[in-house]
Amino acid sequence: MTNVIKIYPNLDTLCCRTFDVAETLMLLHQPTPSIFWSWGVELKLNYKNMGLLLKVNAHRHTGWLLISLSFSDLYDVYLFEDEKIKDEIKGLYFDQLLKAIDDKIEKLDNYEF
């Protein structure tokens, strides 16, 4: 079992309310599951039904990220490094979540589509 204290000692302070973590995980697979899997997701943890923790091996971030839902029904994303917040993205609507995370942790400027 993963010791979440070693990810970030104050995870509870970043989680505002409960939400359906499984539904959020499903949203990250749509419309293109390959984007989610390109992050090299190694572990997926439901944190008290208040956060989705993902351990990723992406191009621009290797480590843990937390997805939580704020009281205004917007998603917040936190990237962790050495038990500290490395970066954060706040106030995302559900349809912005996949692209915002991908832009932050995986996508390189020289990608061609």
N, CA, C and O atoms as a GROMACS GRO file, in nm:
protein
  452
    1MET      N    1   0.084  -0.119   0.000
    1MET     CA    2   0.000   0.000   0.000
    1MET      C    3   0.088   0.125   0.000
    1MET      O    4   0.189   0.131   0.070
    2THR      N    5   0.050   0.221  -0.077
    2THR     CA    6   0.125   0.345  -0.088
    2THR      C    7   0.098   0.434   0.033
    2THR      O    8  -0.017   0.454   0.072
    3ASN      N    9   0.202   0.488   0.090
    3ASN     CA   10   0.190   0.580   0.202
    3ASN      C   11   0.167   0.720   0.144
    3ASN      O   12   0.261   0.784   0.096
    4VAL      N   13   0.042   0.767   0.149
    4VAL     CA   14   0.009   0.896   0.088
    4VAL      C   15   0.074   1.013   0.161
    4VAL      O   16   0.087   1.121   0.104
    5ILE      N   17   0.116   0.993   0.285
    5ILE     CA   18   0.186   1.099   0.359
    5ILE      C   19   0.316   1.134   0.288
    5ILE      O   20   0.360   1.249   0.289
    6LYS      N   21   0.379   1.034   0.225
    6LYS     CA   22   0.505   1.059   0.156
    6LYS      C   23   0.486   1.131   0.022
    6LYS      O   24   0.581   1.184  -0.034
    7ILE      N   25   0.364   1.132  -0.028
    7ILE     CA   26   0.335   1.206  -0.150
    7ILE      C   27   0.330   1.356  -0.117
    7ILE      O   28   0.396   1.438  -0.180
    8TYR      N   29   0.250   1.388  -0.017
    8TYR     CA   30   0.236   1.526   0.031
    8TYR      C   31   0.172   1.516   0.170
    8TYR      O   32   0.065   1.457   0.183
    9PRO      N   33   0.234   1.571   0.271
    9PRO     CA   34   0.185   1.550   0.408
    9PRO      C   35   0.049   1.611   0.439
    9PRO      O   36  -0.014   1.570   0.536
   10ASN      N   37   0.001   1.706   0.360
   10ASN     CA   38  -0.125   1.773   0.390
   10ASN      C   39  -0.227   1.757   0.278
   10ASN      O   40  -0.291   1.854   0.237
   11LEU      N   41  -0.243   1.634   0.227
   11LEU     CA   42  -0.337   1.612   0.118
   11LEU      C   43  -0.478   1.657   0.152
   11LEU      O   44  -0.549   1.709   0.066
   12ASP      N   45  -0.519   1.638   0.276
   12ASP     CA   46  -0.656   1.677   0.314
   12ASP      C   47  -0.683   1.825   0.289
   12ASP      O   48  -0.796   1.862   0.258
   13THR      N   49  -0.584   1.909   0.301
   13THR     CA   50  -0.604   2.053   0.280
   13THR      C   51  -0.629   2.087   0.134
   13THR      O   52  -0.680   2.194   0.103
   14LEU      N   53  -0.594   1.996   0.042
   14LEU     CA   54  -0.613   2.020  -0.101
   14LEU      C   55  -0.744   1.962  -0.153
   14LEU      O   56  -0.783   1.986  -0.268
   15CYS      N   57  -0.811   1.886  -0.069
   15CYS     CA   58  -0.936   1.820  -0.108
   15CYS      C   59  -1.053   1.887  -0.040
   15CYS      O   60  -1.060   1.890   0.083
   16CYS      N   61  -1.146   1.940  -0.118
   16CYS     CA   62  -1.257   2.016  -0.062
   16CYS      C   63  -1.382   1.934  -0.037
   16CYS      O   64  -1.449   1.953   0.065
   17ARG      N   65  -1.414   1.843  -0.129
   17ARG     CA   66  -1.541   1.773  -0.119
   17ARG      C   67  -1.533   1.637  -0.185
   17ARG      O   68  -1.442   1.609  -0.262
   18THR      N   69  -1.629   1.553  -0.155
   18THR     CA   70  -1.632   1.421  -0.216
   18THR      C   71  -1.685   1.431  -0.358
   18THR      O   72  -1.762   1.521  -0.392
   19PHE      N   73  -1.642   1.336  -0.440
   19PHE     CA   74  -1.691   1.327  -0.578
   19PHE      C   75  -1.671   1.184  -0.627
   19PHE      O   76  -1.605   1.104  -0.561
   20ASP      N   77  -1.728   1.153  -0.741
   20ASP     CA   78  -1.718   1.020  -0.798
   20ASP      C   79  -1.584   1.008  -0.870
   20ASP      O   80  -1.570   1.049  -0.985
   21VAL      N   81  -1.487   0.951  -0.801
   21VAL     CA   82  -1.351   0.939  -0.854
   21VAL      C   83  -1.350   0.849  -0.978
   21VAL      O   84  -1.277   0.877  -1.073
   22ALA      N   85  -1.429   0.743  -0.978
   22ALA     CA   86  -1.435   0.653  -1.093
   22ALA      C   87  -1.488   0.725  -1.217
   22ALA      O   88  -1.439   0.702  -1.328
   23GLU      N   89  -1.586   0.813  -1.199
   23GLU     CA   90  -1.640   0.889  -1.310
   23GLU      C   91  -1.534   0.986  -1.366
   23GLU      O   92  -1.522   1.002  -1.488
   24THR      N   93  -1.458   1.048  -1.278
   24THR     CA   94  -1.352   1.138  -1.322
   24THR      C   95  -1.244   1.061  -1.397
   24THR      O   96  -1.193   1.109  -1.498
   25LEU      N   97  -1.210   0.944  -1.349
   25LEU     CA   98  -1.113   0.860  -1.418
   25LEU      C   99  -1.163   0.823  -1.557
   25LEU      O  100  -1.086   0.821  -1.653
   26MET      N  101  -1.292   0.795  -1.568
   26MET     CA  102  -1.352   0.765  -1.697
   26MET      C  103  -1.344   0.885  -1.792
   26MET      O  104  -1.318   0.869  -1.911
   27LEU      N  105  -1.365   1.006  -1.738
   27LEU     CA  106  -1.356   1.128  -1.819
   27LEU      C  107  -1.217   1.145  -1.880
   27LEU      O  108  -1.202   1.196  -1.991
   28LEU      N  109  -1.115   1.101  -1.805
   28LEU     CA  110  -0.978   1.115  -1.854
   28LEU      C  111  -0.947   1.020  -1.970
   28LEU      O  112  -0.845   1.034  -2.037
   29HIS      N  113  -1.034   0.923  -1.992
   29HIS     CA  114  -1.016   0.829  -2.103
   29HIS      C  115  -1.092   0.872  -2.228
   29HIS      O  116  -1.086   0.803  -2.330
   30GLN      N  117  -1.164   0.983  -2.222
   30GLN     CA  118  -1.245   1.025  -2.335
   30GLN      C  119  -1.205   1.163  -2.382
   30GLN      O  120  -1.171   1.246  -2.298
   31PRO      N  121  -1.207   1.193  -2.506
   31PRO     CA  122  -1.249   1.108  -2.617
   31PRO      C  123  -1.135   1.018  -2.669
   31PRO      O  124  -1.159   0.931  -2.753
   32THR      N  125  -1.012   1.040  -2.621
   32THR     CA  126  -0.897   0.968  -2.674
   32THR      C  127  -0.821   0.900  -2.560
   32THR      O  128  -0.742   0.965  -2.492
   33PRO      N  129  -0.843   0.770  -2.538
   33PRO     CA  130  -0.775   0.701  -2.428
   33PRO      C  131  -0.623   0.704  -2.439
   33PRO      O  132  -0.554   0.696  -2.338
   34SER      N  133  -0.572   0.714  -2.559
   34SER     CA  134  -0.426   0.711  -2.577
   34SER      C  135  -0.358   0.831  -2.510
   34SER      O  136  -0.241   0.821  -2.473
   35ILE      N  137  -0.428   0.942  -2.495
   35ILE     CA  138  -0.369   1.058  -2.426
   35ILE      C  139  -0.343   1.021  -2.280
   35ILE      O  140  -0.233   1.043  -2.229
   36PHE      N  141  -0.443   0.966  -2.215
   36PHE     CA  142  -0.428   0.925  -2.075
   36PHE      C  143  -0.314   0.824  -2.062
   36PHE      O  144  -0.229   0.838  -1.974
   37TRP      N  145  -0.312   0.722  -2.146
   37TRP     CA  146  -0.210   0.617  -2.134
   37TRP      C  147  -0.072   0.665  -2.173
   37TRP      O  148   0.028   0.604  -2.134
   38SER      N  149  -0.062   0.774  -2.248
   38SER     CA  150   0.071   0.828  -2.283
   38SER      C  151   0.140   0.887  -2.160
   38SER      O  152   0.261   0.911  -2.163
   39TRP      N  153   0.067   0.909  -2.054
   39TRP     CA  154   0.126   0.962  -1.931
   39TRP      C  155   0.201   0.854  -1.853
   39TRP      O  156   0.268   0.885  -1.754
   40GLY      N  157   0.192   0.730  -1.896
   40GLY     CA  158   0.259   0.621  -1.826
   40GLY      C  159   0.204   0.602  -1.685
   40GLY      O  160   0.280   0.587  -1.590
   41VAL      N  161   0.072   0.602  -1.673
   41VAL     CA  162   0.009   0.588  -1.541
   41VAL      C  163   0.045   0.452  -1.482
   41VAL      O  164   0.018   0.347  -1.540
   42GLU      N  165   0.105   0.458  -1.366
   42GLU     CA  166   0.154   0.339  -1.297
   42GLU      C  167   0.060   0.296  -1.185
   42GLU      O  168   0.039   0.177  -1.163
   43LEU      N  169   0.004   0.395  -1.114
   43LEU     CA  170  -0.089   0.369  -1.005
   43LEU      C  171  -0.203   0.470  -1.008
   43LEU      O  172  -0.185   0.587  -1.043
   44LYS      N  173  -0.321   0.422  -0.969
   44LYS     CA  174  -0.439   0.508  -0.955
   44LYS      C  175  -0.495   0.482  -0.816
   44LYS      O  176  -0.527   0.368  -0.782
   45LEU      N  177  -0.508   0.588  -0.736
   45LEU     CA  178  -0.559   0.573  -0.600
   45LEU      C  179  -0.675   0.668  -0.575
   45LEU      O  180  -0.671   0.786  -0.610
   46ASN      N  181  -0.779   0.614  -0.513
   46ASN     CA  182  -0.891   0.695  -0.468
   46ASN      C  183  -0.855   0.742  -0.327
   46ASN      O  184  -0.840   0.660  -0.237
   47TYR      N  185  -0.841   0.871  -0.309
   47TYR     CA  186  -0.807   0.926  -0.178
   47TYR      C  187  -0.934   0.975  -0.108
   47TYR      O  188  -0.979   1.088  -0.131
   48LYS      N  189  -0.990   0.891  -0.024
   48LYS     CA  190  -1.106   0.924   0.061
   48LYS      C  191  -1.226   0.975  -0.018
   48LYS      O  192  -1.306   1.052   0.036
   49ASN      N  193  -1.241   0.935  -0.143
   49ASN     CA  194  -1.347   0.985  -0.231
   49ASN      C  195  -1.341   1.137  -0.246
   49ASN      O  196  -1.440   1.200  -0.283
   50MET      N  197  -1.225   1.195  -0.218
   50MET     CA  198  -1.207   1.340  -0.228
   50MET      C  199  -1.094   1.376  -0.323
   50MET      O  200  -1.067   1.494  -0.347
   51GLY      N  201  -1.028   1.275  -0.378
   51GLY     CA  202  -0.917   1.302  -0.469
   51GLY      C  203  -0.878   1.180  -0.548
   51GLY      O  204  -0.893   1.067  -0.501
   52LEU      N  205  -0.829   1.202  -0.666
   52LEU     CA  206  -0.776   1.097  -0.751
   52LEU      C  207  -0.626   1.119  -0.761
   52LEU      O  208  -0.580   1.219  -0.816
   53LEU      N  209  -0.550   1.025  -0.708
   53LEU     CA  210  -0.405   1.032  -0.714
   53LEU      C  211  -0.356   0.943  -0.827
   53LEU      O  212  -0.393   0.826  -0.837
   54LEU      N  213  -0.271   0.999  -0.913
   54LEU     CA  214  -0.213   0.924  -1.023
   54LEU      C  215  -0.062   0.932  -1.014
   54LEU      O  216  -0.005   1.040  -0.997
   55LYS      N  217   0.004   0.817  -1.024
   55LYS     CA  218   0.149   0.816  -1.034
   55LYS      C  219   0.182   0.802  -1.182
   55LYS      O  220   0.147   0.701  -1.244
   56VAL      N  221   0.248   0.903  -1.239
   56VAL     CA  222   0.270   0.908  -1.383
   56VAL      C  223   0.420   0.909  -1.416
   56VAL      O  224   0.505   0.945  -1.334
   57ASN      N  225   0.448   0.869  -1.538
   57ASN     CA  226   0.584   0.873  -1.594
   57ASN      C  227   0.575   0.944  -1.728
   57ASN      O  228   0.598   0.883  -1.832
   58ALA      N  229   0.543   1.070  -1.725
   58ALA     CA  230   0.523   1.147  -1.848
   58ALA      C  231   0.653   1.215  -1.889
   58ALA      O  232   0.753   1.210  -1.817
   59HIS      N  233   0.651   1.279  -2.006
   59HIS     CA  234   0.771   1.347  -2.055
   59HIS      C  235   0.816   1.460  -1.963
   59HIS      O  236   0.935   1.476  -1.937
   60ARG      N  237   0.720   1.538  -1.914
   60ARG     CA  238   0.755   1.658  -1.839
   60ARG      C  239   0.732   1.648  -1.689
   60ARG      O  240   0.768   1.739  -1.614
   61HIS      N  241   0.673   1.538  -1.645
   61HIS     CA  242   0.654   1.518  -1.501
   61HIS      C  243   0.654   1.369  -1.472
   61HIS      O  244   0.580   1.292  -1.532
   62THR      N  245   0.737   1.331  -1.379
   62THR     CA  246   0.739   1.194  -1.329
   62THR      C  247   0.713   1.201  -1.180
   62THR      O  248   0.788   1.264  -1.106
   63GLY      N  249   0.607   1.135  -1.137
   63GLY     CA  250   0.570   1.138  -0.997
   63GLY      C  251   0.420   1.140  -0.981
   63GLY      O  252   0.346   1.089  -1.065
   64TRP      N  253   0.376   1.198  -0.873
   64TRP     CA  254   0.235   1.198  -0.836
   64TRP      C  255   0.164   1.326  -0.879
   64TRP      O  256   0.223   1.434  -0.883
   65LEU      N  257   0.035   1.310  -0.911
   65LEU     CA  258  -0.054   1.425  -0.928
   65LEU      C  259  -0.185   1.394  -0.861
   65LEU      O  260  -0.226   1.278  -0.852
   66LEU      N  261  -0.250   1.498  -0.814
   66LEU     CA  262  -0.379   1.486  -0.745
   66LEU      C  263  -0.482   1.567  -0.821
   66LEU      O  264  -0.457   1.682  -0.858
   67ILE      N  265  -0.597   1.505  -0.844
   67ILE     CA  266  -0.712   1.575  -0.902
   67ILE      C  267  -0.817   1.583  -0.792
   67ILE      O  268  -0.858   1.481  -0.736
   68SER      N  269  -0.860   1.704  -0.760
   68SER     CA  270  -0.964   1.721  -0.658
   68SER      C  271  -1.074   1.811  -0.715
   68SER      O  272  -1.054   1.878  -0.817
   69LEU      N  273  -1.187   1.812  -0.649
   69LEU     CA  274  -1.301   1.892  -0.693
   69LEU      C  275  -1.328   1.999  -0.589
   69LEU      O  276  -1.345   1.970  -0.471
   70SER      N  277  -1.333   2.123  -0.634
   70SER     CA  278  -1.356   2.235  -0.542
   70SER      C  279  -1.506   2.251  -0.514
   70SER      O  280  -1.590   2.187  -0.578
   71PHE      N  281  -1.538   2.336  -0.418
   71PHE     CA  282  -1.678   2.360  -0.383
   71PHE      C  283  -1.754   2.428  -0.496
   71PHE      O  284  -1.877   2.427  -0.497
   72SER      N  285  -1.684   2.487  -0.591
   72SER     CA  286  -1.750   2.550  -0.706
   72SER      C  287  -1.765   2.452  -0.823
   72SER      O  288  -1.791   2.494  -0.936
   73ASP      N  289  -1.746   2.323  -0.796
   73ASP     CA  290  -1.758   2.216  -0.897
   73ASP      C  291  -1.656   2.228  -1.010
   73ASP      O  292  -1.682   2.188  -1.123
   74LEU      N  293  -1.541   2.283  -0.979
   74LEU     CA  294  -1.431   2.291  -1.075
   74LEU      C  295  -1.316   2.204  -1.024
   74LEU      O  296  -1.295   2.191  -0.904
   75TYR      N  297  -1.244   2.146  -1.118
   75TYR     CA  298  -1.132   2.059  -1.081
   75TYR      C  299  -1.006   2.139  -1.055
   75TYR      O  300  -0.979   2.239  -1.121
   76ASP      N  301  -0.928   2.092  -0.959
   76ASP     CA  302  -0.795   2.145  -0.931
   76ASP      C  303  -0.697   2.029  -0.946
   76ASP      O  304  -0.728   1.916  -0.906
   77VAL      N  305  -0.581   2.056  -1.002
   77VAL     CA  306  -0.480   1.954  -1.024
   77VAL      C  307  -0.350   2.001  -0.958
   77VAL      O  308  -0.308   2.115  -0.977
   78TYR      N  309  -0.288   1.913  -0.882
   78TYR     CA  310  -0.163   1.943  -0.814
   78TYR      C  311  -0.058   1.841  -0.855
   78TYR      O  312  -0.085   1.721  -0.856
   79LEU      N  313   0.061   1.887  -0.890
   79LEU     CA  314   0.174   1.800  -0.921
   79LEU      C  315   0.272   1.807  -0.805
   79LEU      O  316   0.302   1.916  -0.755
   80PHE      N  317   0.321   1.692  -0.762
   80PHE     CA  318   0.407   1.684  -0.645
   80PHE      C  319   0.548   1.640  -0.681
   80PHE      O  320   0.569   1.561  -0.773
   81GLU      N  321   0.643   1.693  -0.607
   81GLU     CA  322   0.783   1.654  -0.618
   81GLU      C  323   0.846   1.670  -0.480
   81GLU      O  324   0.837   1.777  -0.420
   82ASP      N  325   0.910   1.566  -0.430
   82ASP     CA  326   0.977   1.569  -0.300
   82ASP      C  327   0.885   1.618  -0.188
   82ASP      O  328   0.924   1.702  -0.107
   83GLU      N  329   0.763   1.565  -0.186
   83GLU     CA  330   0.663   1.598  -0.083
   83GLU      C  331   0.622   1.745  -0.082
   83GLU      O  332   0.575   1.796   0.019
   84LYS      N  333   0.641   1.812  -0.194
   84LYS     CA  334   0.600   1.953  -0.208
   84LYS      C  335   0.518   1.968  -0.335
   84LYS      O  336   0.527   1.887  -0.427
   85ILE      N  337   0.438   2.074  -0.340
   85ILE     CA  338   0.362   2.104  -0.462
   85ILE      C  339   0.459   2.166  -0.562
   85ILE      O  340   0.517   2.272  -0.536
   86LYS      N  341   0.475   2.100  -0.674
   86LYS     CA  342   0.563   2.148  -0.781
   86LYS      C  343   0.490   2.247  -0.871
   86LYS      O  344   0.547   2.347  -0.915
   87ASP      N  345   0.363   2.218  -0.897
   87ASP     CA  346   0.283   2.302  -0.986
   87ASP      C  347   0.136   2.274  -0.959
   87ASP      O  348   0.101   2.171  -0.901
   88GLU      N  349   0.050   2.365  -1.001
   88GLU     CA  350  -0.094   2.345  -0.983
   88GLU      C  351  -0.170   2.410  -1.097
   88GLU      O  352  -0.127   2.509  -1.156
   89ILE      N  353  -0.285   2.352  -1.126
   89ILE     CA  354  -0.378   2.407  -1.225
   89ILE      C  355  -0.513   2.411  -1.154
   89ILE      O  356  -0.561   2.308  -1.106
   90LYS      N  357  -0.574   2.527  -1.146
   90LYS     CA  358  -0.699   2.540  -1.070
   90LYS      C  359  -0.812   2.589  -1.160
   90LYS      O  360  -0.791   2.656  -1.261
   91GLY      N  361  -0.934   2.552  -1.119
   91GLY     CA  362  -1.054   2.603  -1.183
   91GLY      C  363  -1.083   2.545  -1.320
   91GLY      O  364  -1.119   2.619  -1.412
   92LEU      N  365  -1.068   2.414  -1.335
   92LEU     CA  366  -1.090   2.349  -1.464
   92LEU      C  367  -1.230   2.288  -1.470
   92LEU      O  368  -1.275   2.222  -1.376
   93TYR      N  369  -1.298   2.310  -1.582
   93TYR     CA  370  -1.422   2.239  -1.608
   93TYR      C  371  -1.387   2.098  -1.653
   93TYR      O  372  -1.275   2.072  -1.696
   94PHE      N  373  -1.483   2.006  -1.643
   94PHE     CA  374  -1.452   1.865  -1.673
   94PHE      C  375  -1.400   1.846  -1.814
   94PHE      O  376  -1.317   1.759  -1.838
   95ASP      N  377  -1.450   1.926  -1.909
   95ASP     CA  378  -1.406   1.909  -2.048
   95ASP      C  379  -1.269   1.972  -2.076
   95ASP      O  380  -1.217   1.957  -2.186
   96GLN      N  381  -1.212   2.040  -1.980
   96GLN     CA  382  -1.078   2.098  -1.993
   96GLN      C  383  -0.971   2.013  -1.924
   96GLN      O  384  -0.851   2.032  -1.945
   97LEU      N  385  -1.014   1.919  -1.843
   97LEU     CA  386  -0.925   1.845  -1.755
   97LEU      C  387  -0.817   1.767  -1.831
   97LEU      O  388  -0.699   1.781  -1.800
   98LEU      N  389  -0.855   1.686  -1.927
   98LEU     CA  390  -0.760   1.603  -2.001
   98LEU      C  391  -0.654   1.686  -2.071
   98LEU      O  392  -0.534   1.658  -2.057
   99LYS      N  393  -0.695   1.788  -2.145
   99LYS     CA  394  -0.600   1.871  -2.220
   99LYS      C  395  -0.508   1.949  -2.126
   99LYS      O  396  -0.388   1.960  -2.152
  100ALA      N  397  -0.563   2.003  -2.019
  100ALA     CA  398  -0.482   2.082  -1.926
  100ALA      C  399  -0.374   1.996  -1.861
  100ALA      O  400  -0.259   2.038  -1.849
  101ILE      N  401  -0.411   1.875  -1.819
  101ILE     CA  402  -0.311   1.786  -1.759
  101ILE      C  403  -0.208   1.745  -1.863
  101ILE      O  404  -0.088   1.746  -1.836
  102ASP      N  405  -0.254   1.708  -1.981
  102ASP     CA  406  -0.162   1.665  -2.087
  102ASP      C  407  -0.064   1.776  -2.124
  102ASP      O  408   0.055   1.750  -2.142
  103ASP      N  409  -0.114   1.898  -2.137
  103ASP     CA  410  -0.026   2.011  -2.169
  103ASP      C  411   0.080   2.032  -2.062
  103ASP      O  412   0.193   2.071  -2.093
  104LYS      N  413   0.044   2.007  -1.938
  104LYS     CA  414   0.135   2.033  -1.826
  104LYS      C  415   0.238   1.921  -1.806
  104LYS      O  416   0.353   1.948  -1.773
  105ILE      N  417   0.198   1.795  -1.826
  105ILE     CA  418   0.289   1.686  -1.790
  105ILE      C  419   0.348   1.608  -1.908
  105ILE      O  420   0.450   1.542  -1.891
  106GLU      N  421   0.286   1.616  -2.025
  106GLU     CA  422   0.329   1.528  -2.133
  106GLU      C  423   0.366   1.601  -2.262
  106GLU      O  424   0.473   1.577  -2.318
  107LYS      N  425   0.281   1.689  -2.307
  107LYS     CA  426   0.295   1.749  -2.440
  107LYS      C  427   0.422   1.831  -2.451
  107LYS      O  428   0.454   1.912  -2.364
  108LEU      N  429   0.494   1.808  -2.561
  108LEU     CA  430   0.613   1.885  -2.591
  108LEU      C  431   0.583   1.984  -2.703
  108LEU      O  432   0.494   1.959  -2.784
  109ASP      N  433   0.654   2.094  -2.707
  109ASP     CA  434   0.627   2.198  -2.807
  109ASP      C  435   0.645   2.148  -2.950
  109ASP      O  436   0.581   2.199  -3.041
  110ASN      N  437   0.730   2.050  -2.970
  110ASN     CA  438   0.758   2.004  -3.107
  110ASN      C  439   0.669   1.888  -3.151
  110ASN      O  440   0.698   1.823  -3.251
  111TYR      N  441   0.560   1.860  -3.078
  111TYR     CA  442   0.466   1.757  -3.119
  111TYR      C  443   0.404   1.796  -3.252
  111TYR      O  444   0.370   1.913  -3.273
  112GLU      N  445   0.389   1.701  -3.339
  112GLU     CA  446   0.319   1.725  -3.467
  112GLU      C  447   0.198   1.634  -3.473
  112GLU      O  448   0.205   1.516  -3.438
  113PHE      N  449   0.086   1.690  -3.519
  113PHE     CA  450  -0.037   1.612  -3.531
  113PHE      C  451  -0.080   1.606  -3.675
  113PHE      O  452  -0.182   1.545  -3.706
   0.00000   0.00000   0.00000
